[in-house]
Amino acid sequence: MRLSQHTPVGRAFAERLDISSVPSLVVYDETGAEQLRFTGRVPSPQEVAAALQQE
């Protein structure tokens, strides 16, 4: 999901997920547990795949 923090919904979502810097990428597993977080930059697909394989 992509949201803009310049909207009320985006601000509320960012606050709820403790997102303090944009851009941020947060990955959750099927149970809703946070698995990975990148803050302040957009990682490459390869970085995301490598980080998830380490989990």
C-alpha distance matrix in Angstrom:
0.0 3.8 6.6 10.3 12.6 15.2 14.3 15.5 12.3 10.7 14.0 14.2 11.0 12.1 15.5 14.7 13.1 15.9 14.1 17.1 16.5 14.2 12.7 11.5 9.8 10.0 10.5 11.7 14.3 15.0 16.8 14.2 16.1 14.8 15.9 15.1 14.4 14.9 15.7 17.0 16.3 14.0 15.6 16.8 15.8 19.3 18.9 15.9 18.0 21.1 19.7 18.5 21.9 23.6 22.2
3.8 0.0 3.8 7.0 9.8 12.1 11.9 13.8 11.2 8.9 12.2 13.4 10.6 11.1 14.7 14.9 13.4 15.5 13.1 15.5 14.3 11.5 10.1 10.0 9.4 10.8 12.3 14.3 17.3 18.4 20.1 17.1 18.6 16.7 17.8 16.2 14.7 14.3 14.4 15.0 14.3 12.4 14.8 16.2 16.0 19.6 19.0 16.6 19.2 22.0 20.7 20.1 23.6 25.1 24.0
6.6 3.8 0.0 3.8 6.4 8.7 8.2 10.1 7.9 5.3 8.8 10.4 8.3 8.8 12.3 13.1 12.4 14.2 11.8 13.9 13.2 10.6 10.2 10.5 11.1 12.3 14.5 16.2 19.4 20.5 21.6 18.3 19.8 17.9 19.6 18.0 16.0 15.6 14.8 15.1 15.2 14.2 17.1 19.0 19.3 22.7 21.7 19.5 22.3 24.9 23.2 22.8 26.5 27.6 26.3
10.3 7.0 3.8 0.0 3.8 5.2 6.0 8.9 8.2 5.1 7.6 10.4 9.6 9.2 12.4 14.1 13.8 14.7 12.0 13.0 12.0 9.4 9.7 11.2 12.8 14.6 17.3 19.3 22.7 24.0 24.9 21.5 22.7 20.5 22.1 20.2 17.6 16.6 15.0 14.5 15.0 14.7 18.1 20.3 21.1 24.5 23.3 21.5 24.6 27.0 25.2 25.3 28.9 29.8 28.7
12.6 9.8 6.4 3.8 0.0 3.8 5.4 7.4 7.6 4.3 4.7 8.2 8.2 7.0 9.6 12.1 12.2 12.3 9.8 10.4 10.1 8.4 9.8 11.0 13.4 14.8 18.0 19.8 23.4 24.9 25.3 21.6 22.4 20.2 22.2 20.2 17.3 16.5 14.2 13.8 15.2 15.7 19.1 21.8 23.0 26.1 24.4 22.7 26.0 28.0 25.8 26.1 29.8 30.2 29.0
15.2 12.1 8.7 5.2 3.8 0.0 3.8 6.8 8.5 6.5 6.7 10.2 11.2 10.5 12.5 15.1 15.7 15.8 13.4 13.4 12.9 11.1 12.6 14.4 16.9 18.5 21.6 23.4 26.9 28.3 28.7 25.1 26.1 23.9 25.9 24.0 21.0 19.9 17.5 16.5 17.8 18.4 22.0 24.5 25.8 29.0 27.5 25.9 29.3 31.3 29.3 29.6 33.3 33.8 32.7
14.3 11.9 8.2 6.0 5.4 3.8 0.0 3.8 5.5 5.1 6.1 8.6 9.9 10.5 12.3 14.2 15.4 16.2 14.5 15.2 15.4 13.7 14.9 16.1 17.9 19.0 21.7 22.9 26.3 27.1 27.5 24.0 25.4 23.8 26.1 24.6 22.0 21.5 19.5 19.1 20.3 20.4 23.8 26.1 26.9 30.3 29.0 27.0 30.1 32.4 30.4 30.2 34.0 34.7 33.2
15.5 13.8 10.1 8.9 7.4 6.8 3.8 0.0 3.8 5.5 5.2 6.2 8.6 10.0 10.7 12.3 14.4 15.3 14.5 15.4 16.5 15.6 17.0 17.5 19.1 19.5 22.1 22.8 26.1 26.7 26.5 23.0 24.6 23.3 26.1 25.0 22.5 22.6 20.7 20.8 22.4 22.7 25.8 28.4 29.0 32.2 30.7 28.4 31.5 33.7 31.4 31.0 34.8 35.3 33.5
12.3 11.2 7.9 8.2 7.6 8.5 5.5 3.8 0.0 3.8 5.5 5.2 6.1 8.6 9.9 10.6 12.3 14.1 13.4 15.2 16.3 15.2 16.1 16.0 17.0 16.9 19.2 19.6 22.7 23.1 23.1 19.7 21.5 20.5 23.2 22.5 20.4 20.9 19.5 20.1 21.4 21.2 24.0 26.4 26.6 29.9 28.5 26.0 28.8 31.2 28.9 28.2 32.0 32.7 30.7
10.7 8.9 5.3 5.1 4.3 6.5 5.1 5.5 3.8 0.0 3.8 5.5 5.1 6.1 8.5 9.9 10.6 12.0 10.5 12.2 12.7 11.4 12.3 12.4 13.8 14.2 16.9 17.9 21.3 22.3 22.5 19.0 20.3 18.7 21.1 19.9 17.5 17.5 15.9 16.4 17.7 17.6 20.6 23.1 23.6 26.8 25.3 23.0 26.0 28.3 26.0 25.7 29.5 30.1 28.4
14.0 12.2 8.8 7.6 4.7 6.7 6.1 5.2 5.5 3.8 0.0 3.8 5.5 5.2 6.2 8.6 10.0 10.4 9.3 10.3 11.7 11.4 13.1 13.1 15.1 15.4 18.5 19.4 22.9 24.2 23.9 20.2 21.1 19.3 22.0 20.7 17.9 18.0 15.9 16.3 18.3 19.0 22.0 24.9 25.7 28.7 26.7 24.6 27.9 29.7 27.1 27.1 30.9 31.0 29.3
14.2 13.4 10.4 10.4 8.2 10.2 8.6 6.2 5.2 5.5 3.8 0.0 3.8 5.5 5.2 6.2 8.7 9.9 10.1 11.9 14.0 14.1 15.6 14.8 16.1 15.5 18.2 18.3 21.6 22.5 21.7 18.1 19.3 18.1 21.2 20.6 18.3 19.2 17.4 18.6 20.6 21.0 23.6 26.5 26.9 29.9 27.9 25.4 28.4 30.3 27.5 27.0 30.8 31.0 28.8
11.0 10.6 8.3 9.6 8.2 11.2 9.9 8.6 6.1 5.1 5.5 3.8 0.0 3.8 5.4 5.1 6.3 8.5 8.4 11.2 12.9 12.7 13.5 12.1 12.9 12.0 14.4 14.7 18.0 19.0 18.5 14.9 16.1 14.8 17.8 17.2 15.2 16.3 15.1 16.7 18.3 18.3 20.7 23.4 23.5 26.4 24.6 21.9 24.8 26.8 24.1 23.4 27.2 27.5 25.4
12.1 11.1 8.8 9.2 7.0 10.5 10.5 10.0 8.6 6.1 5.2 5.5 3.8 0.0 3.8 5.5 5.2 5.9 4.9 7.4 9.2 9.5 10.8 9.5 11.1 10.8 13.9 14.9 18.5 20.2 19.8 16.0 16.4 14.4 17.0 15.7 13.1 13.7 12.0 13.4 15.4 16.0 18.5 21.6 22.3 25.0 22.7 20.4 23.7 25.3 22.5 22.4 26.2 26.1 24.3
15.5 14.7 12.3 12.4 9.6 12.5 12.3 10.7 9.9 8.5 6.2 5.2 5.4 3.8 0.0 3.8 5.5 5.0 6.2 7.9 10.8 12.2 13.9 12.5 14.2 13.3 16.3 16.7 20.2 21.8 20.7 17.0 17.1 15.4 18.4 17.5 15.0 16.0 14.1 15.6 18.2 19.2 21.5 24.8 25.5 28.0 25.5 23.2 26.4 27.7 24.6 24.5 28.3 27.8 25.7
14.7 14.9 13.1 14.1 12.1 15.1 14.2 12.3 10.6 9.9 8.6 6.2 5.1 5.5 3.8 0.0 3.8 5.6 7.8 10.5 13.4 14.5 15.7 13.5 14.2 12.4 14.8 14.4 17.5 18.8 17.4 13.7 14.2 13.1 16.6 16.4 14.6 16.4 15.3 17.5 19.7 20.2 22.1 25.1 25.3 27.7 25.3 22.7 25.5 27.0 23.8 23.2 26.9 26.6 24.1
13.1 13.4 12.4 13.8 12.2 15.7 15.4 14.4 12.3 10.6 10.0 8.7 6.3 5.2 5.5 3.8 0.0 3.8 5.5 9.0 11.4 12.5 13.2 10.5 10.8 8.8 11.4 11.4 14.8 16.7 15.7 11.9 11.7 10.0 13.1 12.6 10.7 12.7 12.0 14.7 16.7 17.1 18.6 21.7 21.9 24.1 21.6 19.0 21.9 23.2 20.0 19.5 23.2 22.9 20.6
15.9 15.5 14.2 14.7 12.3 15.8 16.2 15.3 14.1 12.0 10.4 9.9 8.5 5.9 5.0 5.6 3.8 0.0 3.8 6.1 9.2 11.4 12.7 10.4 11.8 10.4 13.5 14.1 17.6 19.8 18.7 15.1 14.2 11.9 14.6 13.5 11.0 12.4 10.8 13.1 15.8 17.1 18.8 22.2 23.0 24.9 22.0 19.9 23.1 23.9 20.6 20.8 24.4 23.5 21.5
14.1 13.1 11.8 12.0 9.8 13.4 14.5 14.5 13.4 10.5 9.3 10.1 8.4 4.9 6.2 7.8 5.5 3.8 0.0 3.8 5.9 7.6 9.0 7.0 9.2 9.0 12.7 14.2 17.9 20.4 20.0 16.3 15.6 12.7 14.8 12.9 9.7 10.0 7.9 9.8 12.4 13.7 15.8 19.3 20.4 22.6 19.8 18.0 21.4 22.4 19.3 19.9 23.6 23.0 21.4
17.1 15.5 13.9 13.0 10.4 13.4 15.2 15.4 15.2 12.2 10.3 11.9 11.2 7.4 7.9 10.5 9.0 6.1 3.8 0.0 3.8 7.0 9.2 8.4 11.5 12.1 15.8 17.7 21.4 24.1 23.6 20.0 19.0 16.0 17.7 15.4 11.8 11.3 8.1 8.8 12.2 14.4 16.8 20.4 22.1 24.1 21.1 19.9 23.5 24.1 21.1 22.2 25.8 24.9 23.7
16.5 14.3 13.2 12.0 10.1 12.9 15.4 16.5 16.3 12.7 11.7 14.0 12.9 9.2 10.8 13.4 11.4 9.2 5.9 3.8 0.0 3.8 6.1 6.4 10.1 11.9 15.6 18.2 21.9 24.7 24.9 21.3 20.3 17.0 18.1 15.2 11.4 9.7 6.1 5.5 8.8 11.3 14.0 17.6 19.7 21.7 18.9 18.1 21.9 22.5 19.9 21.4 24.9 24.2 23.6
14.2 11.5 10.6 9.4 8.4 11.1 13.7 15.6 15.2 11.4 11.4 14.1 12.7 9.5 12.2 14.5 12.5 11.4 7.6 7.0 3.8 0.0 2.9 5.2 8.8 11.5 15.1 18.0 21.7 24.3 25.0 21.4 21.0 17.7 18.5 15.5 12.0 9.8 6.8 5.4 7.3 9.1 12.4 15.7 17.8 20.2 17.9 17.0 20.8 21.9 19.8 21.1 24.6 24.5 24.0
12.7 10.1 10.2 9.7 9.8 12.6 14.9 17.0 16.1 12.3 13.1 15.6 13.5 10.8 13.9 15.7 13.2 12.7 9.0 9.2 6.1 2.9 0.0 3.8 6.9 10.2 13.5 16.7 20.2 22.9 24.0 20.6 20.2 16.9 17.3 14.1 10.8 8.3 6.3 5.1 5.4 6.4 9.8 12.9 14.9 17.5 15.4 14.6 18.3 19.6 17.8 19.0 22.5 22.7 22.4
11.5 10.0 10.5 11.2 11.0 14.4 16.1 17.5 16.0 12.4 13.1 14.8 12.1 9.5 12.5 13.5 10.5 10.4 7.0 8.4 6.4 5.2 3.8 0.0 3.8 6.6 10.0 13.2 16.8 19.6 20.5 17.2 16.5 13.1 13.6 10.6 7.3 5.5 4.4 5.8 6.4 6.8 9.2 12.5 13.9 16.3 13.9 12.4 16.1 17.4 15.1 16.1 19.7 19.7 19.1
9.8 9.4 11.1 12.8 13.4 16.9 17.9 19.1 17.0 13.8 15.1 16.1 12.9 11.1 14.2 14.2 10.8 11.8 9.2 11.5 10.1 8.8 6.9 3.8 0.0 3.8 6.6 10.1 13.5 16.3 17.6 14.6 14.1 10.8 10.8 7.9 5.7 5.1 6.5 8.8 8.2 7.0 8.1 10.9 11.4 13.9 11.8 9.5 13.0 14.7 12.5 12.9 16.5 17.0 16.3
10.0 10.8 12.3 14.6 14.8 18.5 19.0 19.5 16.9 14.2 15.4 15.5 12.0 10.8 13.3 12.4 8.8 10.4 9.0 12.1 11.9 11.5 10.2 6.6 3.8 0.0 3.8 6.6 10.3 13.2 14.1 11.0 10.3 7.1 7.7 5.7 4.5 6.5 8.4 11.5 11.6 10.6 10.9 13.5 13.2 15.4 13.2 10.3 13.1 14.8 12.1 11.7 15.5 15.8 14.3
10.5 12.3 14.5 17.3 18.0 21.6 21.7 22.1 19.2 16.9 18.5 18.2 14.4 13.9 16.3 14.8 11.4 13.5 12.7 15.8 15.6 15.1 13.5 10.0 6.6 3.8 0.0 3.8 6.9 10.0 11.4 9.1 8.5 6.0 5.6 5.1 6.4 8.9 11.7 14.8 14.3 12.6 12.0 13.7 12.4 14.3 12.6 9.1 11.1 13.1 10.7 9.2 12.9 13.8 11.9
11.7 14.3 16.2 19.3 19.8 23.4 22.9 22.8 19.6 17.9 19.4 18.3 14.7 14.9 16.7 14.4 11.4 14.1 14.2 17.7 18.2 18.0 16.7 13.2 10.1 6.6 3.8 0.0 3.8 6.7 7.6 5.4 5.3 4.4 5.2 7.1 9.1 12.3 14.7 18.1 17.9 16.3 15.7 17.3 15.6 17.3 15.9 12.2 13.4 15.4 12.9 10.6 13.9 14.8 12.1
14.3 17.3 19.4 22.7 23.4 26.9 26.3 26.1 22.7 21.3 22.9 21.6 18.0 18.5 20.2 17.5 14.8 17.6 17.9 21.4 21.9 21.7 20.2 16.8 13.5 10.3 6.9 3.8 0.0 3.8 5.5 5.4 5.5 6.5 6.3 9.3 12.1 15.3 18.1 21.5 21.1 19.3 18.1 19.1 16.9 18.2 17.2 13.5 13.6 15.6 13.5 10.4 13.0 14.2 11.2
15.0 18.4 20.5 24.0 24.9 28.3 27.1 26.7 23.1 22.3 24.2 22.5 19.0 20.2 21.8 18.8 16.7 19.8 20.4 24.1 24.7 24.3 22.9 19.6 16.3 13.2 10.0 6.7 3.8 0.0 3.8 5.5 7.5 9.6 10.1 13.0 15.7 18.8 21.4 24.7 24.2 22.2 21.3 22.0 19.4 20.9 20.4 16.6 16.4 18.7 17.0 13.6 15.8 17.4 14.4
16.8 20.1 21.6 24.9 25.3 28.7 27.5 26.5 23.1 22.5 23.9 21.7 18.5 19.8 20.7 17.4 15.7 18.7 20.0 23.6 24.9 25.0 24.0 20.5 17.6 14.1 11.4 7.6 5.5 3.8 0.0 3.8 5.6 8.9 10.4 13.7 16.2 19.6 22.0 25.4 25.5 24.0 23.2 24.5 22.2 23.6 22.6 18.9 19.0 20.9 18.6 15.5 17.7 18.6 15.2
14.2 17.1 18.3 21.5 21.6 25.1 24.0 23.0 19.7 19.0 20.2 18.1 14.9 16.0 17.0 13.7 11.9 15.1 16.3 20.0 21.3 21.4 20.6 17.2 14.6 11.0 9.1 5.4 5.4 5.5 3.8 0.0 3.8 6.4 8.9 11.7 13.4 16.9 18.8 22.2 22.6 21.3 21.0 22.7 20.9 22.6 21.2 17.5 18.4 20.3 17.7 15.1 18.0 18.6 15.3
16.1 18.6 19.8 22.7 22.4 26.1 25.4 24.6 21.5 20.3 21.1 19.3 16.1 16.4 17.1 14.2 11.7 14.2 15.6 19.0 20.3 21.0 20.2 16.5 14.1 10.3 8.5 5.3 5.5 7.5 5.6 3.8 0.0 3.8 6.2 9.4 11.5 15.2 17.3 21.0 21.5 20.6 19.9 21.8 20.4 21.5 19.7 16.3 17.3 18.5 15.5 13.2 16.0 16.0 12.5
14.8 16.7 17.9 20.5 20.2 23.9 23.8 23.3 20.5 18.7 19.3 18.1 14.8 14.4 15.4 13.1 10.0 11.9 12.7 16.0 17.0 17.7 16.9 13.1 10.8 7.1 6.0 4.4 6.5 9.6 8.9 6.4 3.8 0.0 3.8 6.0 7.7 11.5 13.6 17.3 17.8 17.1 16.5 18.7 17.7 18.9 16.7 13.5 15.1 16.1 12.9 11.3 14.5 14.3 11.3
15.9 17.8 19.6 22.1 22.2 25.9 26.1 26.1 23.2 21.1 22.0 21.2 17.8 17.0 18.4 16.6 13.1 14.6 14.8 17.7 18.1 18.5 17.3 13.6 10.8 7.7 5.6 5.2 6.3 10.1 10.4 8.9 6.2 3.8 0.0 3.8 7.1 10.6 13.5 17.2 17.1 16.1 14.7 16.5 15.3 15.9 13.7 10.7 11.8 12.5 9.3 7.6 10.8 10.5 7.7
15.1 16.2 18.0 20.2 20.2 24.0 24.6 25.0 22.5 19.9 20.7 20.6 17.2 15.7 17.5 16.4 12.6 13.5 12.9 15.4 15.2 15.5 14.1 10.6 7.9 5.7 5.1 7.1 9.3 13.0 13.7 11.7 9.4 6.0 3.8 0.0 3.8 6.9 10.1 13.6 13.4 12.7 11.3 13.5 12.9 13.6 10.9 8.2 10.4 11.0 7.5 7.3 10.8 10.4 8.8
14.4 14.7 16.0 17.6 17.3 21.0 22.0 22.5 20.4 17.5 17.9 18.3 15.2 13.1 15.0 14.6 10.7 11.0 9.7 11.8 11.4 12.0 10.8 7.3 5.7 4.5 6.4 9.1 12.1 15.7 16.2 13.4 11.5 7.7 7.1 3.8 0.0 3.8 6.4 10.1 10.4 10.4 9.9 13.0 13.3 14.5 11.5 9.4 12.5 13.0 9.7 10.4 14.0 13.4 12.3
14.9 14.3 15.6 16.6 16.5 19.9 21.5 22.6 20.9 17.5 18.0 19.2 16.3 13.7 16.0 16.4 12.7 12.4 10.0 11.3 9.7 9.8 8.3 5.5 5.1 6.5 8.9 12.3 15.3 18.8 19.6 16.9 15.2 11.5 10.6 6.9 3.8 0.0 3.8 6.8 6.8 7.2 7.1 10.6 12.0 13.2 10.0 8.9 12.6 12.9 10.2 11.9 15.3 14.8 14.5
15.7 14.4 14.8 15.0 14.2 17.5 19.5 20.7 19.5 15.9 15.9 17.4 15.1 12.0 14.1 15.3 12.0 10.8 7.9 8.1 6.1 6.8 6.3 4.4 6.5 8.4 11.7 14.7 18.1 21.4 22.0 18.8 17.3 13.6 13.5 10.1 6.4 3.8 0.0 3.8 5.7 7.7 9.1 12.9 14.9 16.3 13.2 12.5 16.2 16.5 13.9 15.7 19.0 18.3 18.0
17.0 15.0 15.1 14.5 13.8 16.5 19.1 20.8 20.1 16.4 16.3 18.6 16.7 13.4 15.6 17.5 14.7 13.1 9.8 8.8 5.5 5.4 5.1 5.8 8.8 11.5 14.8 18.1 21.5 24.7 25.4 22.2 21.0 17.3 17.2 13.6 10.1 6.8 3.8 0.0 3.8 7.1 9.5 13.1 15.7 17.3 14.4 14.4 18.2 18.5 16.4 18.5 21.7 21.1 21.2
16.3 14.3 15.2 15.0 15.2 17.8 20.3 22.4 21.4 17.7 18.3 20.6 18.3 15.4 18.2 19.7 16.7 15.8 12.4 12.2 8.8 7.3 5.4 6.4 8.2 11.6 14.3 17.9 21.1 24.2 25.5 22.6 21.5 17.8 17.1 13.4 10.4 6.8 5.7 3.8 0.0 3.8 6.2 9.6 12.5 14.1 11.7 12.1 15.8 16.3 14.9 17.1 20.0 19.9 20.5
14.0 12.4 14.2 14.7 15.7 18.4 20.4 22.7 21.2 17.6 19.0 21.0 18.3 16.0 19.2 20.2 17.1 17.1 13.7 14.4 11.3 9.1 6.4 6.8 7.0 10.6 12.6 16.3 19.3 22.2 24.0 21.3 20.6 17.1 16.1 12.7 10.4 7.2 7.7 7.1 3.8 0.0 3.8 6.6 9.2 11.5 9.7 9.7 13.3 14.5 13.5 15.3 18.2 18.8 19.4
15.6 14.8 17.1 18.1 19.1 22.0 23.8 25.8 24.0 20.6 22.0 23.6 20.7 18.5 21.5 22.1 18.6 18.8 15.8 16.8 14.0 12.4 9.8 9.2 8.1 10.9 12.0 15.7 18.1 21.3 23.2 21.0 19.9 16.5 14.7 11.3 9.9 7.1 9.1 9.5 6.2 3.8 0.0 3.8 6.5 8.0 5.9 6.6 10.0 10.8 10.3 12.4 14.9 15.6 16.6
16.8 16.2 19.0 20.3 21.8 24.5 26.1 28.4 26.4 23.1 24.9 26.5 23.4 21.6 24.8 25.1 21.7 22.2 19.3 20.4 17.6 15.7 12.9 12.5 10.9 13.5 13.7 17.3 19.1 22.0 24.5 22.7 21.8 18.7 16.5 13.5 13.0 10.6 12.9 13.1 9.6 6.6 3.8 0.0 3.8 5.3 5.2 6.5 8.8 10.0 10.8 12.6 14.4 15.8 17.4
15.8 16.0 19.3 21.1 23.0 25.8 26.9 29.0 26.6 23.6 25.7 26.9 23.5 22.3 25.5 25.3 21.9 23.0 20.4 22.1 19.7 17.8 14.9 13.9 11.4 13.2 12.4 15.6 16.9 19.4 22.2 20.9 20.4 17.7 15.3 12.9 13.3 12.0 14.9 15.7 12.5 9.2 6.5 3.8 0.0 3.8 5.5 5.2 6.2 8.6 10.0 10.7 12.4 14.5 15.9
19.3 19.6 22.7 24.5 26.1 29.0 30.3 32.2 29.9 26.8 28.7 29.9 26.4 25.0 28.0 27.7 24.1 24.9 22.6 24.1 21.7 20.2 17.5 16.3 13.9 15.4 14.3 17.3 18.2 20.9 23.6 22.6 21.5 18.9 15.9 13.6 14.5 13.2 16.3 17.3 14.1 11.5 8.0 5.3 3.8 0.0 3.8 5.4 5.1 6.1 8.5 9.9 10.6 12.5 14.7
18.9 19.0 21.7 23.3 24.4 27.5 29.0 30.7 28.5 25.3 26.7 27.9 24.6 22.7 25.5 25.3 21.6 22.0 19.8 21.1 18.9 17.9 15.4 13.9 11.8 13.2 12.6 15.9 17.2 20.4 22.6 21.2 19.7 16.7 13.7 10.9 11.5 10.0 13.2 14.4 11.7 9.7 5.9 5.2 5.5 3.8 0.0 3.8 5.5 5.2 6.1 8.6 9.9 10.8 12.8
15.9 16.6 19.5 21.5 22.7 25.9 27.0 28.4 26.0 23.0 24.6 25.4 21.9 20.4 23.2 22.7 19.0 19.9 18.0 19.9 18.1 17.0 14.6 12.4 9.5 10.3 9.1 12.2 13.5 16.6 18.9 17.5 16.3 13.5 10.7 8.2 9.4 8.9 12.5 14.4 12.1 9.7 6.6 6.5 5.2 5.4 3.8 0.0 3.8 5.5 5.2 6.1 8.6 10.1 11.1
18.0 19.2 22.3 24.6 26.0 29.3 30.1 31.5 28.8 26.0 27.9 28.4 24.8 23.7 26.4 25.5 21.9 23.1 21.4 23.5 21.9 20.8 18.3 16.1 13.0 13.1 11.1 13.4 13.6 16.4 19.0 18.4 17.3 15.1 11.8 10.4 12.5 12.6 16.2 18.2 15.8 13.3 10.0 8.8 6.2 5.1 5.5 3.8 0.0 3.8 5.5 5.2 6.2 8.8 10.3
21.1 22.0 24.9 27.0 28.0 31.3 32.4 33.7 31.2 28.3 29.7 30.3 26.8 25.3 27.7 27.0 23.2 23.9 22.4 24.1 22.5 21.9 19.6 17.4 14.7 14.8 13.1 15.4 15.6 18.7 20.9 20.3 18.5 16.1 12.5 11.0 13.0 12.9 16.5 18.5 16.3 14.5 10.8 10.0 8.6 6.1 5.2 5.5 3.8 0.0 3.8 5.5 5.1 6.5 9.1
19.7 20.7 23.2 25.2 25.8 29.3 30.4 31.4 28.9 26.0 27.1 27.5 24.1 22.5 24.6 23.8 20.0 20.6 19.3 21.1 19.9 19.8 17.8 15.1 12.5 12.1 10.7 12.9 13.5 17.0 18.6 17.7 15.5 12.9 9.3 7.5 9.7 10.2 13.9 16.4 14.9 13.5 10.3 10.8 10.0 8.5 6.1 5.2 5.5 3.8 0.0 3.8 5.5 5.3 6.8
18.5 20.1 22.8 25.3 26.1 29.6 30.2 31.0 28.2 25.7 27.1 27.0 23.4 22.4 24.5 23.2 19.5 20.8 19.9 22.2 21.4 21.1 19.0 16.1 12.9 11.7 9.2 10.6 10.4 13.6 15.5 15.1 13.2 11.3 7.6 7.3 10.4 11.9 15.7 18.5 17.1 15.3 12.4 12.6 10.7 9.9 8.6 6.1 5.2 5.5 3.8 0.0 3.8 5.4 5.3
21.9 23.6 26.5 28.9 29.8 33.3 34.0 34.8 32.0 29.5 30.9 30.8 27.2 26.2 28.3 26.9 23.2 24.4 23.6 25.8 24.9 24.6 22.5 19.7 16.5 15.5 12.9 13.9 13.0 15.8 17.7 18.0 16.0 14.5 10.8 10.8 14.0 15.3 19.0 21.7 20.0 18.2 14.9 14.4 12.4 10.6 9.9 8.6 6.2 5.1 5.5 3.8 0.0 3.8 5.4
23.6 25.1 27.6 29.8 30.2 33.8 34.7 35.3 32.7 30.1 31.0 31.0 27.5 26.1 27.8 26.6 22.9 23.5 23.0 24.9 24.2 24.5 22.7 19.7 17.0 15.8 13.8 14.8 14.2 17.4 18.6 18.6 16.0 14.3 10.5 10.4 13.4 14.8 18.3 21.1 19.9 18.8 15.6 15.8 14.5 12.5 10.8 10.1 8.8 6.5 5.3 5.4 3.8 0.0 3.8
22.2 24.0 26.3 28.7 29.0 32.7 33.2 33.5 30.7 28.4 29.3 28.8 25.4 24.3 25.7 24.1 20.6 21.5 21.4 23.7 23.6 24.0 22.4 19.1 16.3 14.3 11.9 12.1 11.2 14.4 15.2 15.3 12.5 11.3 7.7 8.8 12.3 14.5 18.0 21.2 20.5 19.4 16.6 17.4 15.9 14.7 12.8 11.1 10.3 9.1 6.8 5.3 5.4 3.8 0.0
